[in-house]
Each structure stands twice: as structure tokens, then as C-alpha cells.
Amino acid sequence: MINLQKKESELQVIDLGLKPYKQVWNLQKKLQSILIDGVKRDCLILVEHEPVYTLGKNADPNHLLQSRDKSINVYNIERGGDITFHGPGQLVVYPILNLAHYKKSISWYMRSLEQLIINVLEKFEIKGNRVKDYTGVWVGDKKIAAQGVRLSRWVTMHGFSINVNTDLSFYDGIIPCGIFDHGVTSIEKELNTVQEIDKVKLLVVDSFKEIFIKDEMKCQG
């Protein structure tokens, strides 16, 4: 776990290390509710989860395969999107933001998250790209980062995940994001070496500042 400094913009960064999914899901809901009430600043949660499958509100339950490891917890959650996996070696980022302070646009928010991830990958000399009709970030035709969010009164929860040193065999138990014809990858797989996840955390925070705080200042200017 790293010690991340709070920014001038009143963004709080919370690094939770490795935590069970449900515990952090409950924390997100609590922080979102508090932010809706206007009594807390925006925050960015950084976490790795114990192995878990999550299904978004539009998920097809058939994308959770019978061949999966049935000891892994499964949660039906309120974010958009289909099914995904979270586990150790994957950095999950949950921005709890009031988009009224940035831009009231879900599409702008999703594209901004994608650009954040592309910027991080660039630091590893990995070319991330978007794929038409799909969310998230890809390396070639393999997905390296997934996204799914929920908004209430323009306050966000859920977010995105980046496969850093993820055990990709866990994806064999699902149809990731409901997409049949594309695979998954990780930074470790692309570079053929284990990566320091703390370095990725710092790069994510820096990229967040570059994209979101710059745009917030434009909105206020």
C-alpha cells in the first residue's frame, strides 16, 4: 500500500490494498450517498480484490459459465455492463465524483476514463486503444481494462479495472463483458515481466489529475 498525497483540488485518494469485494462495494455506496448530500469531497478508491465475479444490471447470467471455479463469490450489482472478474494483481479504481463539478455527461466521463487508462499504458510503452461499440481499453484485440459505472444525481460509483499482474485463467470461467470474439491481456503479459502495482497506482492518480482536474479548471474558468 502506498501513501498518496491529497491534491489541491480537494480530491481524497484512498488506497485500500487487498480487500473483499462486498466490503468495498458497501463503502462506495456510503461515500456516494454522503457526496450526494454535499458533505464530503470527491474521492478515488484504489484497491485489489479477492477473486470475485460481478454481473452488471444488463448482464446475461449465461455468461457465467458452469465450468467456473464455484468457490469464487458472485455478485449482481447496480453498475452498467455485463460480467467481469476482479482479483489480486488487478488494480480496481472507483472514482466517487460529483460530475456537476466536471461535466454532466456520461459519455464524456466514460471516454475520459478510457483516456486515463490509455495514458497509463503509454508509460509502459503499451499502445492502448478503443474498439468501436465497446467500452474499456484494448491492446490489439485483447481487453486490458474494463469499465462499468453507476450515477445517482450525477455522483458516480464503480469505475474501472486494469489487469496488471492478473491471473488471466480466472477469465476462463466467464464470457468477459459478454464479448465472445475477443480475449483478455495484462501489463505483465504484454511486457513478459511482473509489474509493481504501486507504480501503476501512482500513474493512475497522475493521469486522473491531468484529465479531470484540468477539465474541472476549464469548467470553472
PEJO-V149788 format. One record per residue. N is the residue number from 1. RES is the residue in three letters. SS is DSSP state (@ for helix, = for strand, . for the rest). BURIAL is I if it has 9 or more other C-alpha atoms within 8 Angstrom, else O. D_CENTER is the distance of its C-alpha to the mean C-alpha in Angstrom with 2 decimals. Layout:
<<N,RES,SS,BURIAL,D_CENTER> <N,RES,SS,BURIAL,D_CENTER>>
//
This chain:
<<1,MET,.,O,17.61> <2,ILE,.,O,18.14> <3,ASN,.,O,19.87> <4,LEU,.,O,18.09> <5,GLN,.,O,20.39> <6,LYS,.,O,19.87> <7,LYS,.,O,20.23> <8,GLU,.,O,23.16> <9,SER,.,O,21.18> <10,GLU,.,O,20.84> <11,LEU,.,I,17.10> <12,GLN,=,I,16.70> <13,VAL,=,I,14.37> <14,ILE,=,I,14.12> <15,ASP,=,I,13.70> <16,LEU,=,I,14.22> <17,GLY,=,O,14.70> <18,LEU,=,I,14.82> <19,LYS,=,I,14.92> <20,PRO,.,O,15.54> <21,TYR,@,I,13.04> <22,LYS,@,O,15.60> <23,GLN,@,O,16.35> <24,VAL,@,I,12.97> <25,TRP,@,O,12.79> <26,ASN,@,O,16.23> <27,LEU,@,O,15.41> <28,GLN,@,I,12.84> <29,LYS,@,I,15.66> <30,LYS,@,O,18.17> <31,LEU,@,I,16.57> <32,GLN,@,I,15.98> <33,SER,@,O,19.61> <34,ILE,@,I,20.91> <35,LEU,@,I,19.36> <36,ILE,@,I,20.86> <37,ASP,.,O,24.11> <38,GLY,.,O,23.86> <39,VAL,.,O,24.48> <40,LYS,.,O,21.40> <41,ARG,.,I,19.59> <42,ASP,.,I,16.01> <43,CYS,=,I,13.68> <44,LEU,=,I,10.50> <45,ILE,=,I,9.65> <46,LEU,=,I,8.94> <47,VAL,=,I,9.61> <48,GLU,=,I,10.56> <49,HIS,=,I,11.75> <50,GLU,.,I,15.10> <51,PRO,.,I,15.20> <52,VAL,=,I,14.29> <53,TYR,=,I,14.04> <54,THR,=,I,12.65> <55,LEU,=,I,14.30> <56,GLY,.,I,13.47> <57,LYS,.,I,16.55> <58,ASN,.,O,17.60> <59,ALA,.,I,17.26> <60,ASP,.,I,20.44> <61,PRO,@,O,21.39> <62,ASN,@,O,23.23> <63,HIS,@,I,20.06> <64,LEU,=,I,20.06> <65,LEU,.,I,22.87> <66,GLN,.,O,25.91> <67,SER,.,O,25.86> <68,ARG,.,I,22.71> <69,ASP,.,O,23.10> <70,LYS,.,O,24.03> <71,SER,.,O,23.61> <72,ILE,.,O,19.82> <73,ASN,=,O,18.81> <74,VAL,=,O,17.67> <75,TYR,=,O,16.32> <76,ASN,=,O,16.74> <77,ILE,.,O,14.43> <78,GLU,.,O,14.59> <79,ARG,.,I,11.49> <80,GLY,.,I,12.39> <81,GLY,.,I,12.33> <82,ASP,.,I,13.92> <83,ILE,=,I,13.38> <84,THR,=,I,10.95> <85,PHE,=,I,11.30> <86,HIS,=,I,9.85> <87,GLY,.,I,12.31> <88,PRO,.,I,13.81> <89,GLY,.,I,13.20> <90,GLN,=,I,9.50> <91,LEU,=,I,7.43> <92,VAL,=,I,4.70> <93,VAL,=,I,4.29> <94,TYR,=,I,6.00> <95,PRO,=,I,8.32> <96,ILE,=,I,11.58> <97,LEU,.,I,13.58> <98,ASN,=,I,16.87> <99,LEU,@,I,16.76> <100,ALA,@,O,20.54> <101,HIS,@,O,20.37> <102,TYR,.,I,18.60> <103,LYS,.,I,19.21> <104,LYS,.,O,19.60> <105,SER,.,O,18.01> <106,ILE,@,O,15.09> <107,SER,@,O,15.59> <108,TRP,@,O,15.72> <109,TYR,@,I,12.45> <110,MET,@,I,10.65> <111,ARG,@,O,12.76> <112,SER,@,I,12.14> <113,LEU,@,I,8.37> <114,GLU,@,I,9.68> <115,GLN,@,O,12.43> <116,LEU,@,I,10.58> <117,ILE,@,I,9.19> <118,ILE,@,I,12.75> <119,ASN,@,I,14.31> <120,VAL,@,I,12.79> <121,LEU,@,I,13.98> <122,GLU,@,I,17.24> <123,LYS,.,O,17.99> <124,PHE,.,O,18.29> <125,GLU,.,O,20.42> <126,ILE,.,I,18.10> <127,LYS,.,O,18.27> <128,GLY,.,I,15.08> <129,ASN,=,I,15.95> <130,ARG,.,I,15.28> <131,VAL,.,O,17.14> <132,LYS,.,O,19.24> <133,ASP,.,O,18.52> <134,TYR,.,O,15.00> <135,THR,.,I,11.53> <136,GLY,.,I,9.12> <137,VAL,=,I,10.75> <138,TRP,=,I,13.72> <139,VAL,=,I,16.37> <140,GLY,.,O,19.52> <141,ASP,.,O,19.13> <142,LYS,=,I,16.57> <143,LYS,=,I,12.85> <144,ILE,=,I,10.89> <145,ALA,=,I,7.31> <146,ALA,=,I,6.35> <147,GLN,=,I,5.47> <148,GLY,=,I,7.30> <149,VAL,=,I,8.67> <150,ARG,=,I,12.02> <151,LEU,=,O,14.52> <152,SER,=,O,17.75> <153,ARG,.,O,20.33> <154,TRP,.,I,17.82> <155,VAL,=,I,15.74> <156,THR,=,I,12.03> <157,MET,=,I,10.03> <158,HIS,=,I,7.01> <159,GLY,=,I,4.03> <160,PHE,=,I,1.27> <161,SER,=,I,3.31> <162,ILE,=,I,6.55> <163,ASN,=,I,9.83> <164,VAL,.,I,12.09> <165,ASN,.,I,14.98> <166,THR,.,I,13.81> <167,ASP,.,O,16.88> <168,LEU,@,I,16.52> <169,SER,@,O,19.47> <170,PHE,@,I,17.43> <171,TYR,@,I,16.38> <172,ASP,@,O,20.15> <173,GLY,@,I,20.09> <174,ILE,=,I,18.20> <175,ILE,.,I,18.13> <176,PRO,@,I,14.47> <177,CYS,@,I,13.26> <178,GLY,@,I,17.02> <179,ILE,.,O,17.83> <180,PHE,.,O,21.02> <181,ASP,.,O,21.94> <182,HIS,.,O,19.05> <183,GLY,=,O,17.94> <184,VAL,=,I,15.03> <185,THR,.,I,15.16> <186,SER,.,I,13.89> <187,ILE,@,I,14.90> <188,GLU,@,I,17.57> <189,LYS,@,I,18.93> <190,GLU,@,O,19.20> <191,LEU,@,O,20.99> <192,ASN,.,O,22.75> <193,THR,.,O,22.18> <194,VAL,.,O,20.06> <195,GLN,.,O,17.86> <196,GLU,.,O,17.62> <197,ILE,@,I,14.15> <198,ASP,@,O,15.48> <199,LYS,@,O,16.16> <200,VAL,@,I,12.61> <201,LYS,@,I,11.70> <202,LEU,@,I,14.62> <203,LEU,@,I,13.83> <204,VAL,@,I,10.40> <205,VAL,@,O,12.51> <206,ASP,@,O,15.29> <207,SER,@,I,13.50> <208,PHE,@,I,12.20> <209,LYS,@,I,15.87> <210,GLU,@,O,17.21> <211,ILE,@,I,15.55> <212,PHE,@,I,15.27> <213,ILE,@,I,18.23> <214,LYS,@,I,20.42> <215,ASP,@,I,19.88> <216,GLU,@,I,20.50> <217,MET,@,O,23.70> <218,LYS,@,O,24.73> <219,CYS,@,I,24.44> <220,GLN,@,O,26.54> <221,GLY,.,O,29.01>>
//
